[in-house]
């Protein structure tokens, strides 16, 4: 089909049909983009450097539902932690600490586990180095 054939075919469809086709295409594109538009986890540059050399102890911030009932927070945190751990390659990560009142998880990870965490856009908000804070 050349361009002039296409123009003739389009003119036969009518203005309303063309608008409907364009809107349908736009709606499908928006829905597909929205379905996969979870924010990528923020990975601290220091974590990347550490796991290139060996393993690193990190704090993973978990994504929880904003409309969560405060009475169910501890359960939701535990479920999010369990979900994350079930998706990590077992020989590449180990649990350093599970928190019950904040959506965090302390892990010892290598570069393979970091790649897995980065892919968990539905559950991981950020990955930062686990550092000891010195009191003054």
C-alpha positions as semicolon CSV with decimal commas, in nm:
position;residue;x (nm);y (nm);z (nm)
1;X;0,000;0,000;0,000
2;X;0,149;0,333;-0,104
3;X;0,086;0,668;0,061
4;X;-0,196;0,779;-0,170
5;X;-0,382;0,448;-0,113
6;X;-0,344;0,499;0,261
7;X;-0,480;0,856;0,239
8;X;-0,784;0,734;0,044
9;X;-0,850;0,456;0,296
10;X;-0,820;0,697;0,586
11;X;-1,054;0,951;0,427
12;X;-1,316;0,677;0,390
13;X;-1,303;0,599;0,761
14;X;-1,426;0,938;0,861
15;X;-1,308;1,180;1,124
16;X;-1,483;1,011;1,421
17;X;-1,337;0,670;1,342
18;X;-0,987;0,815;1,314
19;X;-1,024;0,992;1,649
20;X;-1,151;0,671;1,809
21;X;-0,853;0,476;1,673
22;X;-0,607;0,737;1,797
23;X;-0,765;0,749;2,142
24;X;-0,766;0,370;2,166
25;X;-0,399;0,357;2,071
26;X;-0,315;0,627;2,322
27;X;-0,514;0,454;2,597
28;X;-0,343;0,120;2,531
29;X;0,000;0,283;2,537
30;X;-0,075;0,468;2,861
31;X;-0,209;0,154;3,030
32;X;0,094;-0,052;2,929
33;X;0,333;0,217;3,048
34;X;0,143;0,258;3,374
35;X;0,141;-0,115;3,446
36;X;0,519;-0,131;3,443
37;X;0,600;0,213;3,578
38;X;0,699;0,110;3,930
39;X;0,984;0,330;4,039
40;X;1,323;0,167;4,011
41;X;1,497;0,119;4,344
42;X;1,753;0,382;4,441
43;X;2,089;0,210;4,481
44;X;2,358;0,403;4,667
45;X;2,674;0,431;4,453
46;X;2,880;0,307;4,747
47;X;2,685;-0,020;4,749
48;X;2,775;-0,079;4,383
49;X;3,142;-0,024;4,460
50;X;3,135;-0,255;4,761
51;X;2,966;-0,548;4,585
52;X;3,206;-0,528;4,290
53;X;3,491;-0,608;4,528
54;X;3,313;-0,863;4,751
55;X;2,996;-0,869;4,957
56;X;2,843;-0,576;5,140
57;X;2,610;-0,531;5,433
58;X;2,314;-0,319;5,324
59;X;1,984;-0,182;5,445
60;X;1,696;-0,245;5,206
61;X;1,395;-0,015;5,234
62;X;1,074;-0,197;5,147
63;X;0,773;-0,056;4,967
64;X;0,448;-0,080;5,165
65;X;0,096;0,015;5,065
66;X;0,037;0,378;5,165
67;X;-0,322;0,302;5,266
68;X;-0,210;0,034;5,510
69;X;-0,397;0,007;5,840
70;X;-0,144;0,092;6,117
71;X;-0,264;-0,211;6,315
72;X;-0,150;-0,438;6,032
73;X;0,188;-0,272;5,977
74;X;0,402;-0,541;6,145
75;X;0,228;-0,814;5,943
76;X;0,275;-0,619;5,619
77;X;0,644;-0,565;5,694
78;X;0,693;-0,937;5,759
79;X;0,510;-1,030;5,437
80;X;0,722;-0,784;5,235
81;X;1,041;-0,922;5,390
82;X;0,934;-1,281;5,318
83;X;0,846;-1,193;4,960
84;X;1,181;-1,025;4,901
85;X;1,377;-1,312;5,057
86;X;1,191;-1,572;4,851
87;X;1,300;-1,393;4,533
88;X;1,669;-1,356;4,620
89;X;1,921;-1,616;4,506
90;X;1,991;-1,803;4,835
91;X;2,367;-1,842;4,802
92;X;2,412;-1,473;4,720
93;X;2,239;-1,309;5,017
94;X;2,194;-1,366;5,387
95;X;1,979;-1,194;5,648
96;X;2,166;-0,980;5,898
97;X;1,853;-0,843;6,069
98;X;1,477;-0,836;6,022
99;X;1,298;-0,531;6,157
100;X;0,940;-0,552;6,282
101;X;0,831;-0,190;6,317
102;X;1,001;-0,027;6,017
103;X;0,997;-0,149;5,656
104;X;1,367;-0,231;5,646
105;X;1,576;-0,544;5,607
106;X;1,951;-0,572;5,675
107;X;2,125;-0,808;5,434
108;X;2,470;-0,924;5,337
109;X;2,468;-0,930;4,954
110;X;2,692;-0,978;4,654
111;X;2,661;-0,835;4,303
112;X;2,415;-1,108;4,194
113;X;2,181;-1,030;4,483
114;X;2,207;-0,657;4,410
115;X;2,092;-0,719;4,053
116;X;1,796;-0,919;4,187
117;X;1,706;-0,637;4,429
118;X;1,719;-0,383;4,146
119;X;1,465;-0,589;3,953
120;X;1,219;-0,589;4,245
121;X;1,056;-0,257;4,157
122;X;0,734;-0,367;4,326
123;X;0,890;-0,410;4,670
124;X;1,231;-0,237;4,697
125;X;1,250;0,141;4,747
126;X;1,624;0,174;4,811
127;X;1,945;-0,010;4,896
128;X;2,198;0,173;5,112
129;X;2,514;0,068;5,294
130;X;2,462;-0,045;5,652
131;X;2,689;0,177;5,855
132;X;2,748;0,208;6,225
133;X;2,675;0,555;6,354
134;X;2,916;0,698;6,606
135;X;2,762;0,877;6,902
136;X;2,912;1,205;7,010
